[in-house]
Amino acid sequence: MVRRMLTRYYLLNKRLFKKCSFLLILCLVPLLVGGIRLLAKEESGIARVVLCLPNPEDELAVQVAKELMSEEDILRYLYCEDEEEARRMVTENKADTAWIFTQDLSESLHSVASKKRISPVVKVVERKDSVSLLLSREILGAALYPAFSYAVYETYVREDLGLTEMSADELRQAYERMLVEGSLFEMAYLDGGQDEEEDFNYLQAPVRGILAIWLVLCGLAACLYYMQDEKQGVFSMTPIKRRLSVSFGVCAVFLSDAALVLLLACKLAGVFTVWHREVLSCVLFTCATLVFCNLCRLICGTPERLGSSILILTAGMLVLCPVFLNLRMFRVVKYLLPPYYYLLSIHNVRYLYGMVIYTTVVSILCVLLFRWKNRNVKM
């Protein structure tokens, strides 16, 4: 029996690889992953920032600028020394924002610290406000905070405590002894499945979600193949009562190939976590996709209707599943889509159980709907 099943799997696979459309669907993934890897290597960022240092001899301003430019994953930095040029670059859309430092950043910070009130030390020039520029200002604030914190500390020690006899080196050593080493926050997941934070370019973040939706599209394409074959009489010798299991088997062959491609693509794209969780999540997701696509096939009834629904399903999955954003609304609708469980199951074991329950419930619905649609047909 096992040998017969393997033979059928081989023959169905061989038949699939003779279809140009099947090969085209599989080729979409290498093109997607390759394109994203190339983009990740290029200069990228959510905003272009001009760093304007009117006084190149200002050591603190130069130090802050170097720290900002050393971390260019999110923002792209340009450099200039003329304030008018920086403003012109923003006006002409060569940059999204300009950060214009004062002539003496250290003196400006000490002045703010001594007056004990917040005053601007960097001019920010923008054409229009946006979420990305709001984030950029937070990054600027984080870069300026260490110097500002020390200025406040120094002012407090010398003016409020009256310890004017302390040298600059002694004051700096005392300050550094109290610094907190490392990060104040530690990234962790609820299931404790991954100790380290994933390290990949922000352009790679939606890759897994796009691949998950691609697998669902593969399942729908497999159902279309089956419906076309059924219409052409390929399964005319198969009893009606066995048609549902046959459709599951035919679609499973397609999805098994697609699942292997998905795992390989996650590895090549740099979003792979740990192999045992990846394999288990992918297997359960493939089973959930199999029953979901067959339920859609039974509901639609014809290849034309199923083909028309693909665009609606794709748009719905892109919006409702956590591909780009994890929206809090439409929670009930999310639970009807297999990618939602898969994308959250990578770091939350609860959704692995959710996929098992989902697959069981949808399988029962497939059986009931199949029997209801063929209630007047002799099995």
Contacts in CASP RR format, 6 or more apart in sequence:
PFRMAT RR
TARGET T0000
AUTHOR 0000-0000-0000
METHOD contacts of the structure
MODEL  1
MVRRMLTRYYLLNKRLFKKCSFLLILCLVPLLVGGIRLLAKEESGIARVV
LCLPNPEDELAVQVAKELMSEEDILRYLYCEDEEEARRMVTENKADTAWI
FTQDLSESLHSVASKKRISPVVKVVERKDSVSLLLSREILGAALYPAFSY
AVYETYVREDLGLTEMSADELRQAYERMLVEGSLFEMAYLDGGQDEEEDF
NYLQAPVRGILAIWLVLCGLAACLYYMQDEKQGVFSMTPIKRRLSVSFGV
CAVFLSDAALVLLLACKLAGVFTVWHREVLSCVLFTCATLVFCNLCRLIC
GTPERLGSSILILTAGMLVLCPVFLNLRMFRVVKYLLPPYYYLLSIHNVR
YLYGMVIYTTVVSILCVLLFRWKNRNVKM
9 253 0 8 1.000
12 249 0 8 1.000
12 250 0 8 1.000
12 253 0 8 1.000
13 253 0 8 1.000
13 257 0 8 1.000
16 22 0 8 1.000
16 225 0 8 1.000
16 253 0 8 1.000
16 254 0 8 1.000
16 257 0 8 1.000
17 23 0 8 1.000
19 225 0 8 1.000
21 221 0 8 1.000
22 221 0 8 1.000
22 225 0 8 1.000
22 254 0 8 1.000
25 217 0 8 1.000
25 218 0 8 1.000
25 221 0 8 1.000
25 258 0 8 1.000
26 257 0 8 1.000
26 258 0 8 1.000
26 261 0 8 1.000
28 214 0 8 1.000
29 211 0 8 1.000
29 214 0 8 1.000
29 261 0 8 1.000
29 262 0 8 1.000
29 265 0 8 1.000
30 265 0 8 1.000
32 207 0 8 1.000
32 210 0 8 1.000
32 211 0 8 1.000
32 214 0 8 1.000
32 265 0 8 1.000
33 207 0 8 1.000
33 265 0 8 1.000
33 268 0 8 1.000
33 269 0 8 1.000
34 268 0 8 1.000
36 203 0 8 1.000
36 204 0 8 1.000
36 207 0 8 1.000
36 269 0 8 1.000
37 268 0 8 1.000
37 269 0 8 1.000
39 203 0 8 1.000
40 200 0 8 1.000
40 201 0 8 1.000
40 203 0 8 1.000
40 204 0 8 1.000
43 72 0 8 1.000
43 76 0 8 1.000
44 76 0 8 1.000
44 201 0 8 1.000
44 202 0 8 1.000
44 203 0 8 1.000
45 72 0 8 1.000
45 73 0 8 1.000
45 74 0 8 1.000
45 75 0 8 1.000
45 76 0 8 1.000
45 202 0 8 1.000
46 74 0 8 1.000
46 75 0 8 1.000
46 132 0 8 1.000
46 135 0 8 1.000
46 136 0 8 1.000
46 202 0 8 1.000
47 74 0 8 1.000
47 75 0 8 1.000
47 76 0 8 1.000
47 96 0 8 1.000
47 97 0 8 1.000
47 130 0 8 1.000
47 132 0 8 1.000
47 133 0 8 1.000
47 135 0 8 1.000
47 136 0 8 1.000
48 75 0 8 1.000
48 76 0 8 1.000
48 78 0 8 1.000
48 94 0 8 1.000
48 95 0 8 1.000
48 96 0 8 1.000
48 97 0 8 1.000
49 68 0 8 1.000
49 75 0 8 1.000
49 76 0 8 1.000
49 77 0 8 1.000
49 78 0 8 1.000
49 95 0 8 1.000
49 96 0 8 1.000
49 97 0 8 1.000
49 98 0 8 1.000
49 99 0 8 1.000
49 136 0 8 1.000
50 77 0 8 1.000
50 78 0 8 1.000
50 79 0 8 1.000
50 80 0 8 1.000
50 86 0 8 1.000
50 89 0 8 1.000
50 90 0 8 1.000
50 95 0 8 1.000
50 97 0 8 1.000
50 98 0 8 1.000
50 99 0 8 1.000
51 65 0 8 1.000
51 68 0 8 1.000
51 69 0 8 1.000
51 77 0 8 1.000
51 78 0 8 1.000
51 79 0 8 1.000
51 80 0 8 1.000
51 99 0 8 1.000
51 101 0 8 1.000
52 80 0 8 1.000
52 81 0 8 1.000
52 82 0 8 1.000
52 83 0 8 1.000
52 85 0 8 1.000
52 86 0 8 1.000
52 98 0 8 1.000
52 99 0 8 1.000
52 100 0 8 1.000
52 101 0 8 1.000
53 61 0 8 1.000
53 62 0 8 1.000
53 65 0 8 1.000
53 79 0 8 1.000
53 81 0 8 1.000
53 101 0 8 1.000
54 81 0 8 1.000
54 82 0 8 1.000
54 83 0 8 1.000
54 100 0 8 1.000
54 101 0 8 1.000
54 102 0 8 1.000
54 103 0 8 1.000
55 61 0 8 1.000
55 101 0 8 1.000
55 103 0 8 1.000
55 104 0 8 1.000
56 62 0 8 1.000
56 81 0 8 1.000
58 101 0 8 1.000
58 103 0 8 1.000
58 104 0 8 1.000
58 105 0 8 1.000
58 106 0 8 1.000
59 106 0 8 1.000
60 105 0 8 1.000
60 106 0 8 1.000
60 109 0 8 1.000
60 147 0 8 1.000
61 101 0 8 1.000
61 102 0 8 1.000
61 105 0 8 1.000
64 101 0 8 1.000
64 105 0 8 1.000
64 143 0 8 1.000
64 144 0 8 1.000
64 147 0 8 1.000
65 77 0 8 1.000
65 79 0 8 1.000
65 101 0 8 1.000
67 143 0 8 1.000
68 75 0 8 1.000
68 77 0 8 1.000
68 139 0 8 1.000
68 140 0 8 1.000
68 143 0 8 1.000
69 77 0 8 1.000
69 79 0 8 1.000
73 201 0 8 1.000
73 202 0 8 1.000
74 135 0 8 1.000
74 139 0 8 1.000
74 202 0 8 1.000
75 136 0 8 1.000
75 139 0 8 1.000
78 89 0 8 1.000
78 94 0 8 1.000
78 95 0 8 1.000
80 86 0 8 1.000
80 89 0 8 1.000
83 100 0 8 1.000
83 123 0 8 1.000
86 95 0 8 1.000
86 98 0 8 1.000
86 100 0 8 1.000
86 125 0 8 1.000
87 98 0 8 1.000
87 125 0 8 1.000
89 95 0 8 1.000
89 98 0 8 1.000
90 96 0 8 1.000
90 97 0 8 1.000
90 98 0 8 1.000
90 125 0 8 1.000
90 126 0 8 1.000
90 127 0 8 1.000
91 127 0 8 1.000
93 127 0 8 1.000
96 126 0 8 1.000
96 127 0 8 1.000
96 130 0 8 1.000
96 132 0 8 1.000
96 133 0 8 1.000
96 136 0 8 1.000
97 124 0 8 1.000
97 125 0 8 1.000
97 126 0 8 1.000
97 133 0 8 1.000
97 136 0 8 1.000
98 123 0 8 1.000
98 124 0 8 1.000
98 125 0 8 1.000
98 126 0 8 1.000
99 122 0 8 1.000
99 123 0 8 1.000
99 124 0 8 1.000
99 140 0 8 1.000
100 122 0 8 1.000
100 123 0 8 1.000
100 124 0 8 1.000
100 125 0 8 1.000
101 121 0 8 1.000
101 122 0 8 1.000
102 108 0 8 1.000
102 121 0 8 1.000
102 122 0 8 1.000
105 121 0 8 1.000
105 147 0 8 1.000
106 147 0 8 1.000
106 151 0 8 1.000
108 119 0 8 1.000
108 121 0 8 1.000
109 121 0 8 1.000
109 144 0 8 1.000
109 147 0 8 1.000
109 148 0 8 1.000
109 151 0 8 1.000
110 151 0 8 1.000
110 154 0 8 1.000
110 155 0 8 1.000
111 119 0 8 1.000
112 118 0 8 1.000
112 119 0 8 1.000
112 121 0 8 1.000
112 148 0 8 1.000
112 151 0 8 1.000
113 148 0 8 1.000
113 151 0 8 1.000
113 152 0 8 1.000
113 154 0 8 1.000
113 155 0 8 1.000
114 155 0 8 1.000
114 159 0 8 1.000
121 144 0 8 1.000
121 148 0 8 1.000
122 140 0 8 1.000
122 144 0 8 1.000
124 137 0 8 1.000
124 140 0 8 1.000
126 133 0 8 1.000
150 172 0 8 1.000
150 175 0 8 1.000
153 175 0 8 1.000
154 171 0 8 1.000
154 175 0 8 1.000
157 163 0 8 1.000
157 166 0 8 1.000
157 171 0 8 1.000
158 164 0 8 1.000
158 166 0 8 1.000
166 174 0 8 1.000
187 196 0 8 1.000
187 197 0 8 1.000
188 195 0 8 1.000
189 347 0 8 1.000
189 348 0 8 1.000
190 347 0 8 1.000
190 348 0 8 1.000
190 350 0 8 1.000
191 347 0 8 1.000
191 348 0 8 1.000
191 349 0 8 1.000
191 350 0 8 1.000
193 274 0 8 1.000
193 277 0 8 1.000
193 347 0 8 1.000
194 273 0 8 1.000
194 274 0 8 1.000
194 347 0 8 1.000
198 271 0 8 1.000
198 273 0 8 1.000
200 269 0 8 1.000
200 270 0 8 1.000
200 271 0 8 1.000
204 269 0 8 1.000
204 270 0 8 1.000
204 271 0 8 1.000
205 271 0 8 1.000
206 323 0 8 1.000
206 324 0 8 1.000
207 265 0 8 1.000
207 266 0 8 1.000
207 269 0 8 1.000
207 270 0 8 1.000
207 271 0 8 1.000
208 266 0 8 1.000
208 269 0 8 1.000
208 271 0 8 1.000
208 343 0 8 1.000
208 346 0 8 1.000
209 321 0 8 1.000
209 322 0 8 1.000
209 323 0 8 1.000
209 339 0 8 1.000
209 343 0 8 1.000
210 323 0 8 1.000
211 262 0 8 1.000
211 265 0 8 1.000
211 266 0 8 1.000
212 262 0 8 1.000
212 285 0 8 1.000
212 317 0 8 1.000
212 321 0 8 1.000
212 323 0 8 1.000
212 338 0 8 1.000
212 339 0 8 1.000
212 342 0 8 1.000
212 343 0 8 1.000
213 314 0 8 1.000
213 317 0 8 1.000
213 318 0 8 1.000
213 321 0 8 1.000
213 323 0 8 1.000
213 339 0 8 1.000
214 258 0 8 1.000
214 262 0 8 1.000
215 255 0 8 1.000
215 258 0 8 1.000
215 259 0 8 1.000
215 262 0 8 1.000
215 285 0 8 1.000
215 286 0 8 1.000
215 289 0 8 1.000
215 339 0 8 1.000
216 289 0 8 1.000
216 292 0 8 1.000
216 293 0 8 1.000
216 313 0 8 1.000
216 317 0 8 1.000
216 338 0 8 1.000
216 339 0 8 1.000
217 310 0 8 1.000
217 314 0 8 1.000
218 254 0 8 1.000
218 255 0 8 1.000
218 258 0 8 1.000
218 289 0 8 1.000
219 251 0 8 1.000
219 254 0 8 1.000
219 255 0 8 1.000
219 258 0 8 1.000
219 289 0 8 1.000
219 290 0 8 1.000
219 293 0 8 1.000
220 293 0 8 1.000
220 296 0 8 1.000
220 306 0 8 1.000
220 307 0 8 1.000
220 310 0 8 1.000
220 313 0 8 1.000
221 254 0 8 1.000
222 250 0 8 1.000
222 251 0 8 1.000
222 253 0 8 1.000
222 254 0 8 1.000
222 255 0 8 1.000
222 293 0 8 1.000
223 247 0 8 1.000
223 251 0 8 1.000
223 293 0 8 1.000
223 294 0 8 1.000
223 296 0 8 1.000
223 297 0 8 1.000
223 306 0 8 1.000
224 303 0 8 1.000
224 306 0 8 1.000
224 307 0 8 1.000
225 250 0 8 1.000
225 254 0 8 1.000
226 247 0 8 1.000
226 250 0 8 1.000
226 251 0 8 1.000
226 297 0 8 1.000
227 297 0 8 1.000
227 301 0 8 1.000
227 302 0 8 1.000
227 303 0 8 1.000
227 306 0 8 1.000
228 303 0 8 1.000
229 235 0 8 1.000
229 250 0 8 1.000
230 243 0 8 1.000
231 303 0 8 1.000
235 243 0 8 1.000
235 246 0 8 1.000
238 246 0 8 1.000
239 379 0 8 1.000
240 374 0 8 1.000
240 377 0 8 1.000
240 378 0 8 1.000
240 379 0 8 1.000
241 379 0 8 1.000
243 370 0 8 1.000
244 294 0 8 1.000
244 366 0 8 1.000
244 367 0 8 1.000
244 370 0 8 1.000
247 294 0 8 1.000
247 297 0 8 1.000
248 290 0 8 1.000
248 291 0 8 1.000
248 294 0 8 1.000
251 290 0 8 1.000
251 293 0 8 1.000
251 294 0 8 1.000
252 286 0 8 1.000
252 290 0 8 1.000
255 286 0 8 1.000
255 289 0 8 1.000
255 290 0 8 1.000
256 286 0 8 1.000
258 286 0 8 1.000
259 282 0 8 1.000
259 283 0 8 1.000
259 285 0 8 1.000
259 286 0 8 1.000
262 282 0 8 1.000
263 272 0 8 1.000
263 278 0 8 1.000
263 279 0 8 1.000
263 282 0 8 1.000
266 272 0 8 1.000
266 278 0 8 1.000
272 278 0 8 1.000
273 346 0 8 1.000
273 347 0 8 1.000
277 346 0 8 1.000
278 346 0 8 1.000
280 352 0 8 1.000
281 342 0 8 1.000
281 345 0 8 1.000
281 346 0 8 1.000
281 352 0 8 1.000
281 355 0 8 1.000
282 342 0 8 1.000
284 341 0 8 1.000
284 342 0 8 1.000
284 345 0 8 1.000
284 352 0 8 1.000
284 355 0 8 1.000
284 356 0 8 1.000
284 359 0 8 1.000
285 338 0 8 1.000
285 339 0 8 1.000
285 341 0 8 1.000
285 342 0 8 1.000
285 345 0 8 1.000
285 355 0 8 1.000
287 355 0 8 1.000
287 359 0 8 1.000
288 338 0 8 1.000
288 341 0 8 1.000
288 342 0 8 1.000
288 355 0 8 1.000
288 358 0 8 1.000
288 359 0 8 1.000
288 362 0 8 1.000
289 338 0 8 1.000
291 359 0 8 1.000
291 362 0 8 1.000
291 363 0 8 1.000
291 366 0 8 1.000
292 337 0 8 1.000
292 338 0 8 1.000
292 362 0 8 1.000
294 366 0 8 1.000
295 362 0 8 1.000
295 365 0 8 1.000
295 366 0 8 1.000
295 369 0 8 1.000
296 306 0 8 1.000
296 309 0 8 1.000
296 313 0 8 1.000
297 306 0 8 1.000
298 366 0 8 1.000
298 369 0 8 1.000
298 370 0 8 1.000
298 373 0 8 1.000
299 369 0 8 1.000
300 306 0 8 1.000
300 307 0 8 1.000
300 309 0 8 1.000
316 337 0 8 1.000
317 323 0 8 1.000
317 337 0 8 1.000
317 339 0 8 1.000
318 324 0 8 1.000
319 327 0 8 1.000
320 327 0 8 1.000
320 330 0 8 1.000
320 333 0 8 1.000
320 334 0 8 1.000
320 337 0 8 1.000
320 340 0 8 1.000
321 334 0 8 1.000
321 337 0 8 1.000
321 339 0 8 1.000
321 340 0 8 1.000
321 343 0 8 1.000
322 340 0 8 1.000
322 343 0 8 1.000
322 344 0 8 1.000
323 339 0 8 1.000
323 343 0 8 1.000
334 340 0 8 1.000
335 358 0 8 1.000
338 355 0 8 1.000
338 358 0 8 1.000
341 351 0 8 1.000
341 354 0 8 1.000
341 355 0 8 1.000
341 358 0 8 1.000
342 351 0 8 1.000
342 355 0 8 1.000
344 351 0 8 1.000
345 351 0 8 1.000
345 352 0 8 1.000
345 354 0 8 1.000
345 355 0 8 1.000
END
